[in-house]
């Protein structure tokens, strides 16, 4: 029997160092959307190592349309860092293609609820997976399916039936479709099928620590995949931080009981989050050895960003193309000021992805960004 890895492009046979380098440069991948002041339908594409603005017909945009006020590509402010996660994903893909027969790839993404999990999913589907799989975006699609969590579930003994029902609703628009029928729809997709589900600390609180093993059991018993079928399951785990709400001081004076309850609740969630993190760590160290019909990977925790991470983002091709090289130094200075002010406010030198993206959107709308070299 031919090894499925032999049918893959050479990129999938590269060393781990080469895969890490390829995170930074590849051809033909759409990484976002932008619109000119005249509502031009355009996208940003990587071509020959450079970022190119193109319209919906694939032709380059006139320079005059790039001089007008542009809408910020939705993914651009969420591109800083996350290279560790992409590297581990590349390692897992190498392992996946070395196995026969083909298996589902289960990817666990975890981090606190301020790390923009949904934007990370968008990044996986629009940037990371196409780059690592060397997909041609003009011919190969990545189809997303949201597997809603059954929030009303009281017991785990019927979790598989509920997950199958919810996935059937999304994929087939028919609740009684079987896993075999759902998988046949995945097979018909010419590209990659990505199923994503999202879990909160509250779900462990309600159902206990057998929750994650039961979710993995569901995918362990998924129907056999075809030879070239690629099925990626992303399990997003959000640690609910329960940060205190900023209220007027007089509120706490008249409501000390509420303050005490909030403090105890935060402490409880912190303990629960620690236990969940330990469970994920044990799973990662075990290399999913209990699950022989799937390939699993726990990506590094989505952590806060540093000033260095964001400065590197300023220097990346996507940002340089959008703002113009003439203002890069000003933008780097603005990032430094952003972190200095954040430290004054919070005494911290790192920021969550939510906080970083919010501030980068404001910076990208700043007047100096419009003053490009050619003006």
HELIX and SHEET records of a PDB file:
HELIX    1   1 UNK A    4  UNK A    7  5                                   4    
HELIX    2   2 UNK A   10  UNK A   13  5                                   4    
HELIX    3   3 UNK A   16  UNK A   22  1                                   7    
HELIX    4   4 UNK A   63  UNK A   66  1                                   4    
HELIX    5   5 UNK A   76  UNK A   78  5                                   3    
HELIX    6   6 UNK A   83  UNK A   97  1                                  15    
HELIX    7   7 UNK A  117  UNK A  123  1                                   7    
HELIX    8   8 UNK A  124  UNK A  128  3                                   5    
HELIX    9   9 UNK A  129  UNK A  133  1                                   5    
HELIX   10  10 UNK A  156  UNK A  158  5                                   3    
HELIX   11  11 UNK A  159  UNK A  171  1                                  13    
HELIX   12  12 UNK A  179  UNK A  188  1                                  10    
HELIX   13  13 UNK A  201  UNK A  207  1                                   7    
HELIX   14  14 UNK A  211  UNK A  220  1                                  10    
HELIX   15  15 UNK A  249  UNK A  254  1                                   6    
HELIX   16  16 UNK A  256  UNK A  286  1                                  31    
HELIX   17  17 UNK A  307  UNK A  315  1                                   9    
HELIX   18  18 UNK A  317  UNK A  323  1                                   7    
HELIX   19  19 UNK A  325  UNK A  327  5                                   3    
HELIX   20  20 UNK A  328  UNK A  346  1                                  19    
HELIX   21  21 UNK A  353  UNK A  364  1                                  12    
HELIX   22  22 UNK A  367  UNK A  370  5                                   4    
SHEET    1   A 3 UNK A  29  UNK A  34  0                                        
SHEET    2   A 3 UNK A  42  UNK A  47 -1                                        
SHEET    3   A 3 UNK A  50  UNK A  55 -1                                        
SHEET    1   B 5 UNK A 142  UNK A 146  0                                        
SHEET    2   B 5 UNK A 192  UNK A 200  1                                        
SHEET    3   B 5 UNK A 230  UNK A 239  1                                        
SHEET    4   B 5 UNK A 104  UNK A 112  1                                        
SHEET    5   B 5 UNK A 294  UNK A 298  1                                        
END                                                                             
